[in-house]
Amino acid sequence: MKVIKALTIISLLLFYSACAMQRLVQPTIQQTQTPAKPVDTQSYVGSWKSTHSDSPIQGLVQLKSDGTFDSTSYLKNKIVSKITGKWLIRENKFIWIYDRDHGNLKKGEEDINPIVIHENDKFILQEMTASSTIFVRTK
């Protein structure tokens, strides 16, 4: 009887562990909402305000038609970062290529972010950290 109870407890523990692991590897809502149709690169050109799902930092980003960008990040109205580089769209992914080291990326490395939502005046990117960044057109 004790053996059966022990096996039952072990089975339940294994089952709950498997369920927990499944939740960890399931795609997030953002990943399942990636646009099915390719998006027009020129629709991203302009000025955008960005907010992050996991950070109080906000930003102003200028995406230029020549494929370059300027970005300024703010925390409580104080500039905390300025970065420039190149941007492009490939296979419904937004790609940033920074002119200098940025976070964990070295200068020239691609920061690849799936496009979660794309509308005329708003787009959402999924970050490598699985958080998301919302961009709203300012001009």
N, C-alpha and C positions, 0 to 999 in steps of 0.2 A: 504494500500500500504506500509506504514511504517513497519507494522508487517511482511509482506512478505519479505521485504528487510532485516529486522533484522533476521528473520529465515534463510534466504539465507546466510547471513554473518556467523551466528552461525554454520550452516551446513558446510560451507567451512572451518571454523576454526577447527571444529571437524575432518573433512576429512584430513586437513593438519597435525593436531596433530597425527592422526592415522598413516599417512604415515611416519612421523618422528619417531614414536615409532617402526614401522616395521623395519626401517633401523637400529635402535639400537639393535634389537634382531635378525637380520639376521645373519647367520653364516658367519665368515670371509672366505676368500679364503683358508687360511691355514686349517681351520677346515674341509673343503670339500675335501682336498687333502690327508687325512690320508690314508696310504697304506691299500689296501684291504687284502693283504696276510700277515700273521705273518712274522716278520723279525727275522733273526738269531742273537741271542745275541752276539755270538763271532765276528760277523762282526763289532761290535762297539769297540772291544778291540784295544787300541793303543793311539797315541798322537793326539790331536785335537786343532786347534785354533778356538776360538769362538768369534763371534761378535753379538751384540744385535741390534735389529731394532729400539729401542727407547733410546739408550744410547751410549755414546762414549767409554764406558768401553769394553776392549777386554780381552780375557782370554786364558790360556793354560791349557788344561785338559788332564790328563792321566787316561784312563779307563783301569783297570787291569782285567785280566782273572779270578781273584778270587772274582770279584764283588765289589772291592773297587775302589775309585778314589781319585786323588789329583787334586786340581784346584787352580790356581793363577790368579787373576784378575789385570789388569793394566789400568791406565789412564795416557796417555801421558808418557809412559815408566816408570811410578812409580807404585810399587806394592800397591794396595789398599785393597786387601783381599786375604787370603789363607784359603781354606776350604778342609776338607777331609770327607769321608763317604763311603757309599755303593751305588751301582747303580744296577738296574735291569730293564728288559722289561716285561710288563704285558699288554696283550690285546692291542698291538700296542701303548702303552704309555711308555715313558721313565720315570723312577722313581728314584729320588735322595733321599737319607736318610742321613742327615748331622750329623756329630759327635758332633756338637754344635749348638746353636741357630744361625739361618741364615735368615736375613730379618724378615718376619712375622712368620716364622716357628720355632718351638721349636725343640730342639735336639730330633732326632728319628722320627719326623713327616715326612710323605711322601710328597715330592714335585712332583706332577704328571703332566707330560707334554705330550700331544698328539704328536705323531710322524707325521709330516706333509709330509716330503720327506725323503726317505732313498735311498742313492746310495752308491757305493763302497767307495768313498772318500769324501762324504758329507752327512750330515743329518740336518734337520731343525726341531726344536721343537717349539711348541706353548706354551708360558708361561701362568701362571695363570692370568697375567695382559692383556692377549690377544695379547701382542707383540710376536715377535719370536726371536729365537736365532739360528744362522747358525753355524754349526761346519764343518770345513774343515780339513781333515787328514793332519798331518805334517810328519808323519813317517809311 
